Amino acid sequence: MDYNVEFKITLPEELLETFGIDEDTPFEAYFEDGCIKVRILDEDDLDIFDDEDEDDEFEDCIGCPYFCEECGTCTYDE
């Protein structure tokens, strides 16, 4: 049986002001050592998501026999 869980934690106003947290603040949440850990992402953390756009250079290659879908590169050797 699958359970969908969602919960809400209200942060004190002082904490919001201290860290500049608002509706546009990106967070990362993960489970570790029996706890849910939450941290604010900074610009460097968000840069890794921008790098994913570089995969678009092989977008037209999908379906080509020389395209490796597992590693996302062209295997054609002239």
N, CA, C and O atoms as a Tripos MOL2 file, in Angstrom:
@<TRIPOS>MOLECULE
protein
  312   311    78     0     0
PROTEIN
NO_CHARGES

@<TRIPOS>ATOM
      1 N           0.8410   -1.1690    0.0000 N.3       1 MET1
      2 CA          0.0000    0.0000    0.0000 C.3       1 MET1
      3 C           0.8930    1.2420    0.0000 C.2       1 MET1
      4 O           1.8200    1.3350    0.8050 O.2       1 MET1
      5 N           0.6280    2.1750   -0.8770 N.am      2 ASP2
      6 CA          1.3820    3.4220   -0.9470 C.3       2 ASP2
      7 C           0.7000    4.5060   -0.1220 C.2       2 ASP2
      8 O          -0.5230    4.6470   -0.1260 O.2       2 ASP2
      9 N           1.5200    5.2560    0.5760 N.am      3 TYR3
     10 CA          1.0170    6.3800    1.3580 C.3       3 TYR3
     11 C           1.6070    7.6660    0.7980 C.2       3 TYR3
     12 O           2.8120    7.7400    0.5570 O.2       3 TYR3
     13 N           0.7910    8.6590    0.5910 N.am      4 ASN4
     14 CA          1.2650    9.9880    0.2150 C.3       4 ASN4
     15 C           1.2640   10.8290    1.4860 C.2       4 ASN4
     16 O           0.2370   10.9980    2.1430 O.2       4 ASN4
     17 N           2.4390   11.3490    1.8120 N.am      5 VAL5
     18 CA          2.5730   12.1020    3.0500 C.3       5 VAL5
     19 C           2.9830   13.5280    2.7300 C.2       5 VAL5
     20 O           3.8650   13.7680    1.9050 O.2       5 VAL5
     21 N           2.3430   14.4450    3.3810 N.am      6 GLU6
     22 CA          2.6970   15.8560    3.2690 C.3       6 GLU6
     23 C           2.4970   16.4720    4.6390 C.2       6 GLU6
     24 O           1.4800   16.2400    5.2920 O.2       6 GLU6
     25 N           3.4680   17.2550    5.0700 N.am      7 PHE7
     26 CA          3.3120   17.9400    6.3350 C.3       7 PHE7
     27 C           3.8610   19.3460    6.2200 C.2       7 PHE7
     28 O           4.6250   19.6600    5.3070 O.2       7 PHE7
     29 N           3.4710   20.1630    7.1340 N.am      8 LYS8
     30 CA          3.8010   21.5860    7.1000 C.3       8 LYS8
     31 C           4.3890   21.9820    8.4470 C.2       8 LYS8
     32 O           3.8590   21.6360    9.5020 O.2       8 LYS8
     33 N           5.5030   22.7200    8.3870 N.am      9 ILE9
     34 CA          6.1520   23.1950    9.6060 C.3       9 ILE9
     35 C           6.1970   24.7190    9.5410 C.2       9 ILE9
     36 O           6.7380   25.2890    8.5940 O.2       9 ILE9
     37 N           5.6390   25.3620   10.5270 N.am     10 THR10
     38 CA          5.6340   26.8210   10.5740 C.3      10 THR10
     39 C           6.9310   27.3020   11.2150 C.2      10 THR10
     40 O           7.2660   26.9130   12.3340 O.2      10 THR10
     41 N           7.6550   28.1530   10.4930 N.am     11 LEU11
     42 CA          8.9130   28.6960   11.0030 C.3      11 LEU11
     43 C           8.6520   30.0340   11.6850 C.2      11 LEU11
     44 O           7.7980   30.8020   11.2430 O.2      11 LEU11
     45 N           9.3790   30.3120   12.7520 N.am     12 PRO12
     46 CA          9.2160   31.6050   13.4340 C.3      12 PRO12
     47 C           9.6190   32.7570   12.5090 C.2      12 PRO12
     48 O          10.5500   32.6290   11.7140 O.2      12 PRO12
     49 N           8.9260   33.8510   12.6210 N.am     13 GLU13
     50 CA          9.1850   35.0360   11.7870 C.3      13 GLU13
     51 C          10.6380   35.4980   11.9010 C.2      13 GLU13
     52 O          11.2380   35.9160   10.9110 O.2      13 GLU13
     53 N          11.1990   35.4250   13.1020 N.am     14 GLU14
     54 CA         12.5890   35.8370   13.3170 C.3      14 GLU14
     55 C          13.5510   34.9860   12.4680 C.2      14 GLU14
     56 O          14.5220   35.5070   11.9190 O.2      14 GLU14
     57 N          13.2800   33.7000   12.3670 N.am     15 LEU15
     58 CA         14.1040   32.8040   11.5500 C.3      15 LEU15
     59 C          13.9790   33.1570   10.0640 C.2      15 LEU15
     60 O          14.9730   33.1650    9.3370 O.2      15 LEU15
     61 N          12.7670   33.4450    9.6250 N.am     16 LEU16
     62 CA         12.5490   33.8350    8.2400 C.3      16 LEU16
     63 C          13.3320   35.0980    7.8900 C.2      16 LEU16
     64 O          13.9520   35.1760    6.8290 O.2      16 LEU16
     65 N          13.3000   36.0720    8.7740 N.am     17 GLU17
     66 CA         14.0080   37.3320    8.5440 C.3      17 GLU17
     67 C          15.5290   37.1460    8.5990 C.2      17 GLU17
     68 O          16.2540   37.7060    7.7770 O.2      17 GLU17
     69 N          16.0020   36.3700    9.5560 N.am     18 THR18
     70 CA         17.4400   36.1600    9.7250 C.3      18 THR18
     71 C          18.0690   35.5310    8.4870 C.2      18 THR18
     72 O          19.1410   35.9480    8.0490 O.2      18 THR18
     73 N          17.4020   34.5300    7.9280 N.am     19 PHE19
     74 CA         17.9550   33.8150    6.7780 C.3      19 PHE19
     75 C          17.3910   34.2800    5.4450 C.2      19 PHE19
     76 O          17.7480   33.7390    4.3980 O.2      19 PHE19
     77 N          16.5140   35.2770    5.4700 N.am     20 GLY20
     78 CA         15.9450   35.8050    4.2300 C.3      20 GLY20
     79 C          15.0750   34.7940    3.5040 C.2      20 GLY20
     80 O          15.0610   34.7560    2.2730 O.2      20 GLY20
     81 N          14.3590   33.9850    4.2430 N.am     21 ILE21
     82 CA         13.5140   32.9420    3.6680 C.3      21 ILE21
     83 C          12.1780   33.5400    3.2560 C.2      21 ILE21
     84 O          11.5230   34.2400    4.0290 O.2      21 ILE21
     85 N          11.7850   33.2440    2.0060 N.am     22 ASP22
     86 CA         10.4560   33.6280    1.5250 C.3      22 ASP22
     87 C           9.9330   32.5290    0.6020 C.2      22 ASP22
     88 O          10.5170   31.4470    0.5400 O.2      22 ASP22
     89 N           8.8490   32.7910   -0.1070 N.am     23 GLU23
     90 CA          8.2260   31.7860   -0.9710 C.3      23 GLU23
     91 C           9.1270   31.3530   -2.1260 C.2      23 GLU23
     92 O           8.9050   30.2880   -2.7030 O.2      23 GLU23
     93 N          10.1300   32.1440   -2.4740 N.am     24 ASP24
     94 CA         11.0190   31.8230   -3.5870 C.3      24 ASP24
     95 C          12.3180   31.1440   -3.1520 C.2      24 ASP24
     96 O          13.1710   30.8570   -3.9920 O.2      24 ASP24
     97 N          12.4790   30.8890   -1.8720 N.am     25 THR25
     98 CA         13.7030   30.2800   -1.3570 C.3      25 THR25
     99 C          13.7170   28.7840   -1.6840 C.2      25 THR25
    100 O          12.7930   28.0620   -1.3090 O.2      25 THR25
    101 N          14.7590   28.3140   -2.3830 N.am     26 PRO26
    102 CA         14.8300   26.8830   -2.7040 C.3      26 PRO26
    103 C          15.4050   26.0870   -1.5310 C.2      26 PRO26
    104 O          16.3640   26.5110   -0.8860 O.2      26 PRO26
    105 N          14.8090   24.9430   -1.2730 N.am     27 PHE27
    106 CA         15.2480   24.0540   -0.2040 C.3      27 PHE27
    107 C          15.5760   22.6750   -0.7670 C.2      27 PHE27
    108 O          15.0820   22.2780   -1.8220 O.2      27 PHE27
    109 N          16.4130   21.9690   -0.0400 N.am     28 GLU28
    110 CA         16.6720   20.5620   -0.3040 C.3      28 GLU28
    111 C          16.2770   19.8160    0.9550 C.2      28 GLU28
    112 O          16.6140   20.2350    2.0630 O.2      28 GLU28
    113 N          15.5700   18.7250    0.7920 N.am     29 ALA29
    114 CA         15.1890   17.9110    1.9490 C.3      29 ALA29
    115 C          15.5350   16.4610    1.6540 C.2      29 ALA29
    116 O          15.3260   15.9690    0.5450 O.2      29 ALA29
    117 N          16.0660   15.7890    2.6640 N.am     30 TYR30
    118 CA         16.4090   14.3830    2.5060 C.3      30 TYR30
    119 C          16.3410   13.6940    3.8690 C.2      30 TYR30
    120 O          16.3070   14.3500    4.9100 O.2      30 TYR30
    121 N          16.3230   12.3800    3.8410 N.am     31 PHE31
    122 CA         16.2160   11.5840    5.0550 C.3      31 PHE31
    123 C          17.5700   10.9650    5.3600 C.2      31 PHE31
    124 O          18.1730   10.3210    4.5020 O.2      31 PHE31
    125 N          18.0510   11.1640    6.5970 N.am     32 GLU32
    126 CA         19.3490   10.6340    6.9900 C.3      32 GLU32
    127 C          19.3620   10.3880    8.4960 C.2      32 GLU32
    128 O          18.9200   11.2380    9.2700 O.2      32 GLU32
    129 N          19.8570    9.2500    8.9040 N.am     33 ASP33
    130 CA         19.9950    8.9060   10.3270 C.3      33 ASP33
    131 C          18.6850    9.0610   11.1010 C.2      33 ASP33
    132 O          18.6840    9.5190   12.2440 O.2      33 ASP33
    133 N          17.5860    8.6810   10.4790 N.am     34 GLY34
    134 CA         16.2950    8.7420   11.1530 C.3      34 GLY34
    135 C          15.6740   10.1240   11.2290 C.2      34 GLY34
    136 O          14.6690   10.3130   11.9150 O.2      34 GLY34
    137 N          16.2650   11.1080   10.5250 N.am     35 CYS35
    138 CA         15.7610   12.4840   10.5720 C.3      35 CYS35
    139 C          15.5430   13.0170    9.1600 C.2      35 CYS35
    140 O          16.2350   12.6250    8.2210 O.2      35 CYS35
    141 N          14.5930   13.8980    9.0270 N.am     36 ILE36
    142 CA         14.4350   14.6440    7.7820 C.3      36 ILE36
    143 C          15.2750   15.8980    7.9280 C.2      36 ILE36
    144 O          15.0590   16.7000    8.8380 O.2      36 ILE36
    145 N          16.2380   16.0650    7.0230 N.am     37 LYS37
    146 CA         17.1240   17.2300    7.0610 C.3      37 LYS37
    147 C          16.7140   18.1840    5.9430 C.2      37 LYS37
    148 O          16.4260   17.7690    4.8210 O.2      37 LYS37
    149 N          16.6950   19.4570    6.2770 N.am     38 VAL38
    150 CA         16.3120   20.4890    5.3160 C.3      38 VAL38
    151 C          17.3970   21.5460    5.3210 C.2      38 VAL38
    152 O          17.8500   21.9790    6.3800 O.2      38 VAL38
    153 N          17.8150   21.9630    4.1250 N.am     39 ARG39
    154 CA         18.7950   23.0470    4.0520 C.3      39 ARG39
    155 C          18.4220   23.9910    2.9150 C.2      39 ARG39
    156 O          17.7930   23.5950    1.9340 O.2      39 ARG39
    157 N          18.8250   25.2410    3.0740 N.am     40 ILE40
    158 CA         18.5900   26.2560    2.0480 C.3      40 ILE40
    159 C          19.6530   26.0870    0.9700 C.2      40 ILE40
    160 O          20.8370   25.9660    1.2830 O.2      40 ILE40
    161 N          19.2430   26.0780   -0.2860 N.am     41 LEU41
    162 CA         20.1850   25.9750   -1.3970 C.3      41 LEU41
    163 C          20.6810   27.3620   -1.7730 C.2      41 LEU41
    164 O          19.9170   28.3270   -1.7780 O.2      41 LEU41
    165 N          21.9790   27.4520   -2.0900 N.am     42 ASP42
    166 CA         22.5270   28.7330   -2.5450 C.3      42 ASP42
    167 C          22.7730   28.6720   -4.0550 C.2      42 ASP42
    168 O          22.4620   27.6690   -4.6970 O.2      42 ASP42
    169 N          23.3220   29.7300   -4.6090 N.am     43 GLU43
    170 CA         23.5410   29.8120   -6.0590 C.3      43 GLU43
    171 C          24.4200   28.6820   -6.5770 C.2      43 GLU43
    172 O          24.1530   28.1360   -7.6480 O.2      43 GLU43
    173 N          25.4710   28.3200   -5.8290 N.am     44 ASP44
    174 CA         26.3550   27.2360   -6.2570 C.3      44 ASP44
    175 C          25.6060   25.9050   -6.3260 C.2      44 ASP44
    176 O          25.8370   25.1010   -7.2290 O.2      44 ASP44
    177 N          24.7170   25.6810   -5.3740 N.am     45 ASP45
    178 CA         23.9260   24.4500   -5.3800 C.3      45 ASP45
    179 C          22.9990   24.4090   -6.5900 C.2      45 ASP45
    180 O          22.7840   23.3510   -7.1800 O.2      45 ASP45
    181 N          22.4570   25.5560   -6.9520 N.am     46 LEU46
    182 CA         21.5140   25.6120   -8.0650 C.3      46 LEU46
    183 C          22.2160   25.5010   -9.4180 C.2      46 LEU46
    184 O          21.5770   25.1550  -10.4110 O.2      46 LEU46
    185 N          23.5170   25.7890   -9.4750 N.am     47 ASP47
    186 CA         24.2710   25.6880  -10.7310 C.3      47 ASP47
    187 C          24.2810   24.2690  -11.2750 C.2      47 ASP47
    188 O          24.3660   24.0840  -12.4890 O.2      47 ASP47
    189 N          24.1970   23.2670  -10.4180 N.am     48 ILE48
    190 CA         24.2130   21.8870  -10.9170 C.3      48 ILE48
    191 C          22.9820   21.6020  -11.7700 C.2      48 ILE48
    192 O          23.0340   20.7600  -12.6660 O.2      48 ILE48
    193 N          21.8770   22.2930  -11.5010 N.am     49 PHE49
    194 CA         20.6800   22.0940  -12.3000 C.3      49 PHE49
    195 C          20.8200   22.7640  -13.6560 C.2      49 PHE49
    196 O          20.2420   22.2850  -14.6320 O.2      49 PHE49
    197 N          21.5690   23.8550  -13.7500 N.am     50 ASP50
    198 CA         21.8070   24.5180  -15.0280 C.3      50 ASP50
    199 C          22.6550   23.6490  -15.9440 C.2      50 ASP50
    200 O          22.4820   23.6940  -17.1620 O.2      50 ASP50
    201 N          23.5680   22.8580  -15.3880 N.am     51 ASP51
    202 CA         24.4250   21.9850  -16.1790 C.3      51 ASP51
    203 C          23.6380   20.9080  -16.8960 C.2      51 ASP51
    204 O          24.0900   20.3960  -17.9190 O.2      51 ASP51
    205 N          22.4630   20.5500  -16.3790 N.am     52 GLU52
    206 CA         21.6570   19.5210  -17.0120 C.3      52 GLU52
    207 C          21.1850   19.9540  -18.3940 C.2      52 GLU52
    208 O          20.8990   19.1000  -19.2330 O.2      52 GLU52
    209 N          21.0970   21.2560  -18.6550 N.am     53 ASP53
    210 CA         20.6650   21.7430  -19.9570 C.3      53 ASP53
    211 C          21.6700   21.4120  -21.0470 C.2      53 ASP53
    212 O          21.3210   21.4270  -22.2270 O.2      53 ASP53
    213 N          22.9190   21.1130  -20.6760 N.am     54 GLU54
    214 CA         23.9360   20.7950  -21.6590 C.3      54 GLU54
    215 C          23.6490   19.4700  -22.3570 C.2      54 GLU54
    216 O          24.2060   19.2180  -23.4250 O.2      54 GLU54
    217 N          22.8080   18.6260  -21.7950 N.am     55 ASP55
    218 CA         22.4560   17.3630  -22.4140 C.3      55 ASP55
    219 C          21.6490   17.5690  -23.6950 C.2      55 ASP55
    220 O          21.5030   16.6370  -24.4850 O.2      55 ASP55
    221 N          21.1230   18.7780  -23.9120 N.am     56 ASP56
    222 CA         20.3110   19.0640  -25.0890 C.3      56 ASP56
    223 C          21.0990   18.9410  -26.3810 C.2      56 ASP56
    224 O          20.4910   18.8310  -27.4460 O.2      56 ASP56
    225 N          22.4430   18.9560  -26.3360 N.am     57 GLU57
    226 CA         23.2290   18.8800  -27.5600 C.3      57 GLU57
    227 C          23.0270   17.5380  -28.2600 C.2      57 GLU57
    228 O          23.2480   17.4450  -29.4670 O.2      57 GLU57
    229 N          22.6130   16.4950  -27.5350 N.am     58 PHE58
    230 CA         22.3730   15.1880  -28.1280 C.3      58 PHE58
    231 C          20.8810   14.8820  -28.2750 C.2      58 PHE58
    232 O          20.5060   13.7350  -28.5210 O.2      58 PHE58
    233 N          20.0390   15.8850  -28.1270 N.am     59 GLU59
    234 CA         18.5950   15.6770  -28.1760 C.3      59 GLU59
    235 C          18.1570   15.0380  -29.4890 C.2      59 GLU59
    236 O          17.2730   14.1810  -29.4880 O.2      59 GLU59
    237 N          18.7590   15.4400  -30.6110 N.am     60 ASP60
    238 CA         18.3940   14.8890  -31.9160 C.3      60 ASP60
    239 C          18.9470   13.4860  -32.1360 C.2      60 ASP60
    240 O          18.5700   12.8240  -33.1030 O.2      60 ASP60
    241 N          19.8200   13.0260  -31.2700 N.am     61 CYS61
    242 CA         20.4910   11.7310  -31.4320 C.3      61 CYS61
    243 C          19.6930   10.5580  -30.8700 C.2      61 CYS61
    244 O          20.0020    9.4020  -31.1580 O.2      61 CYS61
    245 N          18.6850   10.8460  -30.0850 N.am     62 ILE62
    246 CA         17.9140    9.7720  -29.4690 C.3      62 ILE62
    247 C          17.2980    8.9180  -30.5730 C.2      62 ILE62
    248 O          16.6490    9.4310  -31.4840 O.2      62 ILE62
    249 N          17.5090    7.6250  -30.4770 N.am     63 GLY63
    250 CA         17.0180    6.6940  -31.4920 C.3      63 GLY63
    251 C          18.0870    6.3090  -32.4990 C.2      63 GLY63
    252 O          17.9220    5.3220  -33.2160 O.2      63 GLY63
    253 N          19.1720    7.0540  -32.5720 N.am     64 CYS64
    254 CA         20.2870    6.7460  -33.4730 C.3      64 CYS64
    255 C          21.0230    5.5200  -32.9180 C.2      64 CYS64
    256 O          21.2200    5.4200  -31.7070 O.2      64 CYS64
    257 N          21.4340    4.5800  -33.7930 N.am     65 PRO65
    258 CA         22.1390    3.3920  -33.2910 C.3      65 PRO65
    259 C          23.4900    3.7090  -32.6440 C.2      65 PRO65
    260 O          24.0340    2.8760  -31.9190 O.2      65 PRO65
    261 N          24.0290    4.8860  -32.8940 N.am     66 TYR66
    262 CA         25.3220    5.2630  -32.3140 C.3      66 TYR66
    263 C          25.1890    6.0540  -31.0170 C.2      66 TYR66
    264 O          26.1900    6.4170  -30.3990 O.2      66 TYR66
    265 N          23.9590    6.3170  -30.6090 N.am     67 PHE67
    266 CA         23.7360    7.0870  -29.3920 C.3      67 PHE67
    267 C          23.5740    6.1500  -28.2070 C.2      67 PHE67
    268 O          22.7180    5.2650  -28.2290 O.2      67 PHE67
    269 N          24.3850    6.3360  -27.1750 N.am     68 CYS68
    270 CA         24.2940    5.5280  -25.9560 C.3      68 CYS68
    271 C          23.3500    6.2440  -24.9910 C.2      68 CYS68
    272 O          23.7040    7.2740  -24.4170 O.2      68 CYS68
    273 N          22.1550    5.6960  -24.8160 N.am     69 GLU69
    274 CA         21.1770    6.3320  -23.9270 C.3      69 GLU69
    275 C          21.5940    6.2420  -22.4650 C.2      69 GLU69
    276 O          21.2090    7.0800  -21.6490 O.2      69 GLU69
    277 N          22.3760    5.2330  -22.1410 N.am     70 GLU70
    278 CA         22.8220    5.0670  -20.7540 C.3      70 GLU70
    279 C          23.7710    6.1690  -20.3250 C.2      70 GLU70
    280 O          23.6360    6.7060  -19.2260 O.2      70 GLU70
    281 N          24.7480    6.5230  -21.1900 N.am     71 CYS71
    282 CA         25.7050    7.5650  -20.8120 C.3      71 CYS71
    283 C          25.4060    8.9020  -21.4810 C.2      71 CYS71
    284 O          26.0180    9.9110  -21.1310 O.2      71 CYS71
    285 N          24.4640    8.9310  -22.4490 N.am     72 GLY72
    286 CA         24.0520   10.1860  -23.0660 C.3      72 GLY72
    287 C          25.0600   10.7760  -24.0350 C.2      72 GLY72
    288 O          25.1260   11.9950  -24.1930 O.2      72 GLY72
    289 N          25.8550    9.9200  -24.6940 N.am     73 THR73
    290 CA         26.8540   10.4110  -25.6470 C.3      73 THR73
    291 C          26.7820    9.6420  -26.9560 C.2      73 THR73
    292 O          26.1590    8.5840  -27.0480 O.2      73 THR73
    293 N          27.4320   10.1980  -27.9570 N.am     74 CYS74
    294 CA         27.5260    9.5540  -29.2550 C.3      74 CYS74
    295 C          28.7240    8.5980  -29.2610 C.2      74 CYS74
    296 O          29.8140    8.9510  -28.8110 O.2      74 CYS74
    297 N          28.5040    7.3810  -29.7780 N.am     75 THR75
    298 CA         29.5760    6.4030  -29.8100 C.3      75 THR75
    299 C          30.1390    6.2300  -31.2150 C.2      75 THR75
    300 O          30.9750    5.3550  -31.4440 O.2      75 THR75
    301 N          29.6890    7.0550  -32.1550 N.am     76 TYR76
    302 CA         30.1670    6.9470  -33.5350 C.3      76 TYR76
    303 C          31.6420    7.3160  -33.6070 C.2      76 TYR76
    304 O          32.0420    8.3720  -33.1180 O.2      76 TYR76
    305 N          32.4480    6.4590  -34.2100 N.am     77 ASP77
    306 CA         33.8830    6.6820  -34.3350 C.3      77 ASP77
    307 C          34.2410    6.6620  -35.8080 C.2      77 ASP77
    308 O          34.2040    5.6070  -36.4410 O.2      77 ASP77
    309 N          34.5860    7.8130  -36.3620 N.am     78 GLU78
    310 CA         34.8850    7.9130  -37.7980 C.3      78 GLU78
    311 C          36.1500    7.2160  -38.1450 C.2      78 GLU78
    312 O          36.5490    7.2040  -39.3100 O.2      78 GLU78
@<TRIPOS>BOND
     1     1     2 1
     2     2     3 1
     3     3     4 2
     4     3     5 am
     5     5     6 1
     6     6     7 1
     7     7     8 2
     8     7     9 am
     9     9    10 1
    10    10    11 1
    11    11    12 2
    12    11    13 am
    13    13    14 1
    14    14    15 1
    15    15    16 2
    16    15    17 am
    17    17    18 1
    18    18    19 1
    19    19    20 2
    20    19    21 am
    21    21    22 1
    22    22    23 1
    23    23    24 2
    24    23    25 am
    25    25    26 1
    26    26    27 1
    27    27    28 2
    28    27    29 am
    29    29    30 1
    30    30    31 1
    31    31    32 2
    32    31    33 am
    33    33    34 1
    34    34    35 1
    35    35    36 2
    36    35    37 am
    37    37    38 1
    38    38    39 1
    39    39    40 2
    40    39    41 am
    41    41    42 1
    42    42    43 1
    43    43    44 2
    44    43    45 am
    45    45    46 1
    46    46    47 1
    47    47    48 2
    48    47    49 am
    49    49    50 1
    50    50    51 1
    51    51    52 2
    52    51    53 am
    53    53    54 1
    54    54    55 1
    55    55    56 2
    56    55    57 am
    57    57    58 1
    58    58    59 1
    59    59    60 2
    60    59    61 am
    61    61    62 1
    62    62    63 1
    63    63    64 2
    64    63    65 am
    65    65    66 1
    66    66    67 1
    67    67    68 2
    68    67    69 am
    69    69    70 1
    70    70    71 1
    71    71    72 2
    72    71    73 am
    73    73    74 1
    74    74    75 1
    75    75    76 2
    76    75    77 am
    77    77    78 1
    78    78    79 1
    79    79    80 2
    80    79    81 am
    81    81    82 1
    82    82    83 1
    83    83    84 2
    84    83    85 am
    85    85    86 1
    86    86    87 1
    87    87    88 2
    88    87    89 am
    89    89    90 1
    90    90    91 1
    91    91    92 2
    92    91    93 am
    93    93    94 1
    94    94    95 1
    95    95    96 2
    96    95    97 am
    97    97    98 1
    98    98    99 1
    99    99   100 2
   100    99   101 am
   101   101   102 1
   102   102   103 1
   103   103   104 2
   104   103   105 am
   105   105   106 1
   106   106   107 1
   107   107   108 2
   108   107   109 am
   109   109   110 1
   110   110   111 1
   111   111   112 2
   112   111   113 am
   113   113   114 1
   114   114   115 1
   115   115   116 2
   116   115   117 am
   117   117   118 1
   118   118   119 1
   119   119   120 2
   120   119   121 am
   121   121   122 1
   122   122   123 1
   123   123   124 2
   124   123   125 am
   125   125   126 1
   126   126   127 1
   127   127   128 2
   128   127   129 am
   129   129   130 1
   130   130   131 1
   131   131   132 2
   132   131   133 am
   133   133   134 1
   134   134   135 1
   135   135   136 2
   136   135   137 am
   137   137   138 1
   138   138   139 1
   139   139   140 2
   140   139   141 am
   141   141   142 1
   142   142   143 1
   143   143   144 2
   144   143   145 am
   145   145   146 1
   146   146   147 1
   147   147   148 2
   148   147   149 am
   149   149   150 1
   150   150   151 1
   151   151   152 2
   152   151   153 am
   153   153   154 1
   154   154   155 1
   155   155   156 2
   156   155   157 am
   157   157   158 1
   158   158   159 1
   159   159   160 2
   160   159   161 am
   161   161   162 1
   162   162   163 1
   163   163   164 2
   164   163   165 am
   165   165   166 1
   166   166   167 1
   167   167   168 2
   168   167   169 am
   169   169   170 1
   170   170   171 1
   171   171   172 2
   172   171   173 am
   173   173   174 1
   174   174   175 1
   175   175   176 2
   176   175   177 am
   177   177   178 1
   178   178   179 1
   179   179   180 2
   180   179   181 am
   181   181   182 1
   182   182   183 1
   183   183   184 2
   184   183   185 am
   185   185   186 1
   186   186   187 1
   187   187   188 2
   188   187   189 am
   189   189   190 1
   190   190   191 1
   191   191   192 2
   192   191   193 am
   193   193   194 1
   194   194   195 1
   195   195   196 2
   196   195   197 am
   197   197   198 1
   198   198   199 1
   199   199   200 2
   200   199   201 am
   201   201   202 1
   202   202   203 1
   203   203   204 2
   204   203   205 am
   205   205   206 1
   206   206   207 1
   207   207   208 2
   208   207   209 am
   209   209   210 1
   210   210   211 1
   211   211   212 2
   212   211   213 am
   213   213   214 1
   214   214   215 1
   215   215   216 2
   216   215   217 am
   217   217   218 1
   218   218   219 1
   219   219   220 2
   220   219   221 am
   221   221   222 1
   222   222   223 1
   223   223   224 2
   224   223   225 am
   225   225   226 1
   226   226   227 1
   227   227   228 2
   228   227   229 am
   229   229   230 1
   230   230   231 1
   231   231   232 2
   232   231   233 am
   233   233   234 1
   234   234   235 1
   235   235   236 2
   236   235   237 am
   237   237   238 1
   238   238   239 1
   239   239   240 2
   240   239   241 am
   241   241   242 1
   242   242   243 1
   243   243   244 2
   244   243   245 am
   245   245   246 1
   246   246   247 1
   247   247   248 2
   248   247   249 am
   249   249   250 1
   250   250   251 1
   251   251   252 2
   252   251   253 am
   253   253   254 1
   254   254   255 1
   255   255   256 2
   256   255   257 am
   257   257   258 1
   258   258   259 1
   259   259   260 2
   260   259   261 am
   261   261   262 1
   262   262   263 1
   263   263   264 2
   264   263   265 am
   265   265   266 1
   266   266   267 1
   267   267   268 2
   268   267   269 am
   269   269   270 1
   270   270   271 1
   271   271   272 2
   272   271   273 am
   273   273   274 1
   274   274   275 1
   275   275   276 2
   276   275   277 am
   277   277   278 1
   278   278   279 1
   279   279   280 2
   280   279   281 am
   281   281   282 1
   282   282   283 1
   283   283   284 2
   284   283   285 am
   285   285   286 1
   286   286   287 1
   287   287   288 2
   288   287   289 am
   289   289   290 1
   290   290   291 1
   291   291   292 2
   292   291   293 am
   293   293   294 1
   294   294   295 1
   295   295   296 2
   296   295   297 am
   297   297   298 1
   298   298   299 1
   299   299   300 2
   300   299   301 am
   301   301   302 1
   302   302   303 1
   303   303   304 2
   304   303   305 am
   305   305   306 1
   306   306   307 1
   307   307   308 2
   308   307   309 am
   309   309   310 1
   310   310   311 1
   311   311   312 2
@<TRIPOS>SUBSTRUCTURE
     1 MET1         2 RESIDUE 1 A MET
     2 ASP2         6 RESIDUE 1 A ASP
     3 TYR3        10 RESIDUE 1 A TYR
     4 ASN4        14 RESIDUE 1 A ASN
     5 VAL5        18 RESIDUE 1 A VAL
     6 GLU6        22 RESIDUE 1 A GLU
     7 PHE7        26 RESIDUE 1 A PHE
     8 LYS8        30 RESIDUE 1 A LYS
     9 ILE9        34 RESIDUE 1 A ILE
    10 THR10       38 RESIDUE 1 A THR
    11 LEU11       42 RESIDUE 1 A LEU
    12 PRO12       46 RESIDUE 1 A PRO
    13 GLU13       50 RESIDUE 1 A GLU
    14 GLU14       54 RESIDUE 1 A GLU
    15 LEU15       58 RESIDUE 1 A LEU
    16 LEU16       62 RESIDUE 1 A LEU
    17 GLU17       66 RESIDUE 1 A GLU
    18 THR18       70 RESIDUE 1 A THR
    19 PHE19       74 RESIDUE 1 A PHE
    20 GLY20       78 RESIDUE 1 A GLY
    21 ILE21       82 RESIDUE 1 A ILE
    22 ASP22       86 RESIDUE 1 A ASP
    23 GLU23       90 RESIDUE 1 A GLU
    24 ASP24       94 RESIDUE 1 A ASP
    25 THR25       98 RESIDUE 1 A THR
    26 PRO26      102 RESIDUE 1 A PRO
    27 PHE27      106 RESIDUE 1 A PHE
    28 GLU28      110 RESIDUE 1 A GLU
    29 ALA29      114 RESIDUE 1 A ALA
    30 TYR30      118 RESIDUE 1 A TYR
    31 PHE31      122 RESIDUE 1 A PHE
    32 GLU32      126 RESIDUE 1 A GLU
    33 ASP33      130 RESIDUE 1 A ASP
    34 GLY34      134 RESIDUE 1 A GLY
    35 CYS35      138 RESIDUE 1 A CYS
    36 ILE36      142 RESIDUE 1 A ILE
    37 LYS37      146 RESIDUE 1 A LYS
    38 VAL38      150 RESIDUE 1 A VAL
    39 ARG39      154 RESIDUE 1 A ARG
    40 ILE40      158 RESIDUE 1 A ILE
    41 LEU41      162 RESIDUE 1 A LEU
    42 ASP42      166 RESIDUE 1 A ASP
    43 GLU43      170 RESIDUE 1 A GLU
    44 ASP44      174 RESIDUE 1 A ASP
    45 ASP45      178 RESIDUE 1 A ASP
    46 LEU46      182 RESIDUE 1 A LEU
    47 ASP47      186 RESIDUE 1 A ASP
    48 ILE48      190 RESIDUE 1 A ILE
    49 PHE49      194 RESIDUE 1 A PHE
    50 ASP50      198 RESIDUE 1 A ASP
    51 ASP51      202 RESIDUE 1 A ASP
    52 GLU52      206 RESIDUE 1 A GLU
    53 ASP53      210 RESIDUE 1 A ASP
    54 GLU54      214 RESIDUE 1 A GLU
    55 ASP55      218 RESIDUE 1 A ASP
    56 ASP56      222 RESIDUE 1 A ASP
    57 GLU57      226 RESIDUE 1 A GLU
    58 PHE58      230 RESIDUE 1 A PHE
    59 GLU59      234 RESIDUE 1 A GLU
    60 ASP60      238 RESIDUE 1 A ASP
    61 CYS61      242 RESIDUE 1 A CYS
    62 ILE62      246 RESIDUE 1 A ILE
    63 GLY63      250 RESIDUE 1 A GLY
    64 CYS64      254 RESIDUE 1 A CYS
    65 PRO65      258 RESIDUE 1 A PRO
    66 TYR66      262 RESIDUE 1 A TYR
    67 PHE67      266 RESIDUE 1 A PHE
    68 CYS68      270 RESIDUE 1 A CYS
    69 GLU69      274 RESIDUE 1 A GLU
    70 GLU70      278 RESIDUE 1 A GLU
    71 CYS71      282 RESIDUE 1 A CYS
    72 GLY72      286 RESIDUE 1 A GLY
    73 THR73      290 RESIDUE 1 A THR
    74 CYS74      294 RESIDUE 1 A CYS
    75 THR75      298 RESIDUE 1 A THR
    76 TYR76      302 RESIDUE 1 A TYR
    77 ASP77      306 RESIDUE 1 A ASP
    78 GLU78      310 RESIDUE 1 A GLU
